[in-house]
Amino acid sequence: MFLEYSVVNALLLTVSGYLLGSLSAAIITCKVLSLPDPRSTGSNNPGATNVLRLGGKKAAAITLLGDMSKGLMAVLFARLLTEDNVLIYLAGLGAFLGHLFPAFFHFKGGKGVATALGVLIGTSWIVGLLAIATWLAIALTFRISSLAALITFTATPFYLWITTANDDFVVGSIIISMLLFWRHKANIKNLLQGTESKIGR
């Protein structure tokens, strides 16, 4: 039986997504592989790019897949329970917020790029692939992870609008993009000053 929209169902799916998102792949991976805590080493960000600096490609790949899976699983789980687009995106937003402010790790999380990509893939695999292609194109051209993320999540609401014409998904994507920009405020300052670090450095 599909869940209908209600405040209770919205809270349940958002909280479920949040708890899932609170499982930080970067912190867990670094602990398992006996690497330094990514919250206090390198860029101090528990994300795949920092794990790449600390532990190499294998550790970074595990982190990337883990963080993407959180967003994807939250959305797919919601899709099993409801056809309501608002409820589906609230589950994804919950996972994204869990990554930013993880309950299990003193609310000190990452910037949410991989988890947001997972949410997009669960929402629309076409838009998810477009977002990944955009990120890769910018990252390979400029070698700057933050720039790739900012450009990608500027484009994703437009991708969703063009491919799905779904207002709920577009608005949800705009909210996630705004939060992602807020988490990247230090990177934006560095980009403007020309001091942002590059991938592999």
N, C-alpha and C positions, 0 to 999 in steps of 0.2 A: 504494500500500500504506500503510495507516494505521500510524503509529508506536504501539507499545505503551509503557506506562509503564516506565521504567527510570531509574536515576540519570543515566546518560549523556544520554538524551533530555531529561530534566528540565533538566539543565545547559545543553544546547544551545539549547533554546527560551528559557530564562531569559536566557542571555547574548545571544542574538539580539535578544530584546526589549529588553534593557538598552542594547545598542549603538544600536538604533533610537531609544529614548527619550533617549539622550544628545545627539541633535540638537536643540538648544534653539531653538525657533522665535522666541522673543523676542530672543535675542542675534543670530541670523542676520538677522531682519527689521530690527532696528535698525542693523546694519552695512550692509545693502543700501540702506536709506533714509537713511543718514548721520545717524542719531539717536544721542543719548547712550547709553552702555552702561547697560542697565537694572540691572546688578548694582551700579552705583556712583552711580546717580542716582534721584531720587524715593524710592520705598520700598526701593530696592536689591534688588528682587525681579524676576527675569526671568520675568514672567508677563504675561498679557493686560491685567490691570488697570493695572499700572504702565506698560506700553507705551501704553495709552490716555492716560495723563497726559502722556507724553513725545512722542507722535506723532499722537494723534488716533484717530478711529474706524477708519479704513482700516488703519492699522498694527496696531491692536488686533485687528481681525477676522482679519487674516492670521495673527497670532500664535495666536489662539484656535483657528482651523481647523487650523493646523499642529500644535499640541500635542494636540488631540483626535485628529488623524489617526494620531499615533504609537501611542496606546493601541489605537485601532480596528484599525490594520493589523497590530499584533503579535498580537492575538486572532484576526483573520481568517486570518492566515498559519498560525497554529497549528491552526485548524479545518480547513485544507486537508490537514494532515498527520496529524491524530489526532482521535479522538472522545473521548479521555480528558479529563474535565473538569479534573482536577488539572493536567495538562500545559497545557491551554488557559489556565487562570488564571495559571499560572507565567509564561507568555509575557507576559500583561498586567501582572503584578506586576513583571516585569523592565523593561518599558517605563516603568512608573511610577517605579521606583527610578532608572532612567536619567535621567528628568526631574529628580528630586530631587538626584542626584549625577552629573552628566554627565561622562563620561570625557574628552570633547573640550573641555571648558570648565573645567578645574581643579576639577571636582567641586562647583562652586558653581551650583546649579540653583534652580528655582522651587518652588512649594508643591504642585504636582501636580493641581490641580483639573480643568483641561481634559483632561489625559492620563487621569485617572481616569474622567472622563465618557466618553472614547473607549473605554476598557476596558469600561465598562458597556454601551455601545451594541453593542459586538461580542459581549458575553456574552448580552444580552437587549435587543433594541431597545425593547421595551415599558418595561423598567426604565430604559433610557437616556432615553426621552422623559419618564417620570415624574420622573427626577432633574433634567432640564433645566427642566421646568415648575416644580418645587419651587424651584430656584435663581432662576428668573426672578420667581416670585411674591414671594419674600423680598427679592430685590434691588430690585425695583420698589417694594415697600412701604417698606423701611427705608433703601435706597440705601447699603447696606454689603455689599461683596463678600464679606468674610470671614465675616460672619454667615450669608449665604446659603449659602456653601460648608459651613460647620459643620452647619447644620440639614439640608442636603441629604444629607450623608454620614453623618449620624445615621440618616436615614430609609432609605437605600439597602439595608442588609442586610434590613430588614423588607420592602421592596418585592420583593427577590429571593426571600425566604422565602415570601411570599404568592403570587407569580406563577409561580415555578419549583419551589419545594419542593426545590431542589437544595442539599444540605448543603455540597458542595464550593464552589459559587459563593458561598453565604452566608458561609462561613468566610473565603474569599478577600476578599470585600467588607469584612468586619470588619477584617482585617489592613490593607487599604488605608486604611480610614477611621481606624484608630488612628494610622497613620503620618501621615495628613493632619492630624489633630488635633495631633500632635507638631510638625509643621512650622508650625502656626498658633499656637503657644504664646504668642508675643509679641502676636499679634492678640487672643487670648483675654484676655490681661492688659489690653490697651487697651479691649476691650469692657467688661470689668468696671469699669474706671475711667471709662468714658464718653468716651474720647479717640480712639477708632478713627476713621480718616478715612473719608469717604464717597465714593461713586463720583462722578467729575467734579470732585473737589477735590484 
